[in-house]
Amino acid sequence: MSTNEKKYAEDYTLQELLVAAAGREIRDREVVFVGVGIPCLGALVAKLTHAPNVILAVESGCIGPTPYRLMLGIGDNACGENAICITSLWRAFSDQQRGYFDMGMLGGAQVDKYGNLNSTAIFGAGTYEKPKTRLPGSGGANDIAISAKRTLIMMNQQKRRFLEKVDFITSPGYLDGPGCREKYGYPGGGPAVIISNMAIFRFDEKTKEAYLDSVHPGVTAEAVRKEVSWDLKVSPDLKTTPPPTKEEADIIRTLDSQKIYTGGGLKNLTFENYIKMLNSSHAKIKGMFA
């Protein structure tokens, strides 16, 4: 199907656009390390559209699943559904360090202009020992950021989250700028893109600083700059992000019908609705993979 023939959704949300835009960054036949949540949702959109041969890998050691339901945790049954193999967490990260993963998909509480991520602590007026907020920590994010050939960062756009410098570097991007990853011997290529619910940022090859490459429909560059804490550079060829196609929107809404990741559905989720969501997506997604 050519670009001109694509049918775009008209009633999409910016959160759904974030998911669709992330999925488009994945290339067919790549091996992608995905986290649960929005990264996994984006990866499944890619696998069900333009990248059917992408191999997904989950932190728990599930390699190449073709799930018919949304993964809600790294130990979820869906992580192993139709997988090529189910190995160990140790093996998955060992293969990551060997350079077998083309992309890692990451999120965090804070990101800075060099793509460094913080998921450890928000200091506020405090310190690492006594922070304002203690966060879950790295999990596998540090390993992914260091070793993947490139990383994709997904975050909601807020000035307090897009910083000149993060409070704590949990997962390194380009650290302090050009040459820093090489200085510390990191094998991976570093961050390639940040996708928010307002815009897409890419990294300057020389300065390693994030710049604004694309704004989502209805969003202005000035609105994005107001939600960034550094002097954001804007591409001279600033683009507008294509909306989700009807196919992408349908997949997102089938997998996340309760809006657990694309809305505020988690706080109102009941066990009955959760089971209904899993059952309703199973037959439809299975048919898409057939």
DAPEBEL-V216340 format. One record per helix or strand of 2 or more residues. SS is the DSSP state (h for helix, s for strand). FROM is the first residue (numbers start at 0). LEN is the number of residues. Records with the same first field share a line. If there is no record, write none. Layout:
# DAPEBEL-V216340
SS=FROM-LEN + FROM-LEN
This chain:
# DAPEBEL-V216340
h=2-3 + 13-11 + 37-10 + 76-4 + 88-9 + 140-7 + 179-4 + 220-6 + 245-10 + 264-4 + 270-19
s=30-4 + 54-4 + 61-2 + 84-2 + 102-4 + 109-3 + 116-2 + 120-2 + 132-2 + 149-5 + 161-2 + 190-5 + 198-5 + 209-7 + 232-9
